[in-house]
């Protein structure tokens, strides 16, 4: 009798306790959007002329530097992400969970461009090293560093606006 009772309860629990997957709503995630934290100037080394002025989102804590532009669907050409690290060392980035092709620009403690990883491909987990010690990293849409004529030795300046 006990087995019959517990078996019946278990059947009822399974029948009424499970979700109907056909009627459940898909989980909606909020889109991550660009948040302007400042403005950055790209400055030509030979002439001190301004090549571009960009709106920047700043990544300056562990969570932001680990997440970067992951899970974003797009970024405008006049937008960029600036990673600010507390020290200068050889750095390596990757594109895991990043849907946007990027140029990754490595910048030393004097705010001079020292190396590039151009046209980094979405969702690629391959390590993209700086090759030399860097304290800052700038991510822009792929192809823009060539379009703007950026070279090693060019420099950056930025101000926080938020």
N, C-alpha and C positions, 0 to 999 in steps of 0.2 A: 504494500500500500504506500509506504514512504517513497519508494522509487517512482511509482506512478505519479504521486503528488509533485515531487521535485522535478520530474521530467515534464509535467504539464506546465509548471511555473516557468521552467527554462524555455519551453517553446513559446509561451506567451511573451516572455521578456524579449526574446529574439525577434518575434513578430512585430511587437509594438515599440521596442526600444531602439531599433536601427533607423537611421535616417533614410529617407527616400532620395537617392542620389539624383534621380531625374528632376526632382522639384527644387533641389538646392541651387542657390545662386552662386555664380563664380565669385571668387574672392577678387575684389578690386583693390589695386594698389595705387597709391597716389603717385603722380608723376613728379620726379625730382626736377625742380627748375633752377635756373641760374639765379644766384643772389649776388648782387654787386656789393663788393666790400671796398673797392678802390679803383684807381686808374693807374695804368702802367704805361710808361713810355719806352719804346725800343729806339735806341740811339746809335747811329752809325759811328764806328770808332775813328775813322779818318777825318770826318767833317763835323762831328758833334751835332749833326742834323737829326731831327726826329723822323724816324721811318714810319712809325705807327703809334697811335694812342689806343689802348685797349681798356675795356672794362674788365676788372678781374674779380674773381672769387678767390678768397685766400684760404688755403688749407695749412693751418699752423698748430694743430694738435694731433695726437696719435690717431684718433678716430677719423678725422678729416683727411690726414695724409694717407691712411690705409685705404679709404674709400675713394677719394679723388673724384673722377668723373664716371665711376661705375654706375650702371643702371640709368644712365641718361640716354635719351633718344637723339638729341641733337645739341648743337651749340652754334651760335652765330659767329661769323668771321671776325667780328670786333669784340669778341669775348674770349677769355682765357682763364685758366686756373693757375694760380701761383702757389707753389708749395714752399713753405718757409721752414727750414730745419734749424735746430739750435746749434749745430756744428757743421763743419765741413768734412766730408768723407766721400769715398766712392759710393755711388748710389746705383740702384737698379730698379727699374719699373717694369711692369708687365701690363697686358691689356685684358686680363681675365675679367669677365663681366662688364667690359666696356664696349658699347655699341658704336662708338664714333672713331673713325680713323684719325690718328693724331700725329703731329710732330711734337716730339719731346725735346725740350731745350734745356740743357744742363748749364748752370751758372755758378761761378765760384763765389767765395766770400766777399770779393771786391765788386760783385754784381756784373761781371763780364762773362759773356757766353764762352764756354770752353768746349762743348761738344753737343752733338745732335743725334737723335734717333728719329729719322724721318719716315713718314708714312707707316707708322705702327698700326698694324691691322687689328680690327675688332676681334675680341674673344681669344686672342692668341696669348697663351701663358708663357711664351718664350721670354727669357730674361733680356732686358734691354739696358745694358750698363752704361754709366757715364764715362768710364775709362779713366777718369781723373777725379780728384776730390771736388765735390760741389756742396753748396749750402742751399741753393735755390733750384727749383725746377719749374719751368713754364710749359704748360700744355696748350697747344693751339690746334686748330683744324689742320689735317694733313694737307701738305702742299703749300701752306702759307709762308713757311720760312724761305722756300725758294722764290715764291712770288714776290715777297718783300725784300729779297736779296740779303737775308741775314747771314752773317759770317761770324766765325770765332773772333773774339775781341770786341765785337759790338757789345753794348751794355744796356742795362735796364735801370730805370728809376721808377718808384711808385709812391703813391700816397694812399692812405686809408681814408675812405669817406664814410665808413660805417663801422 
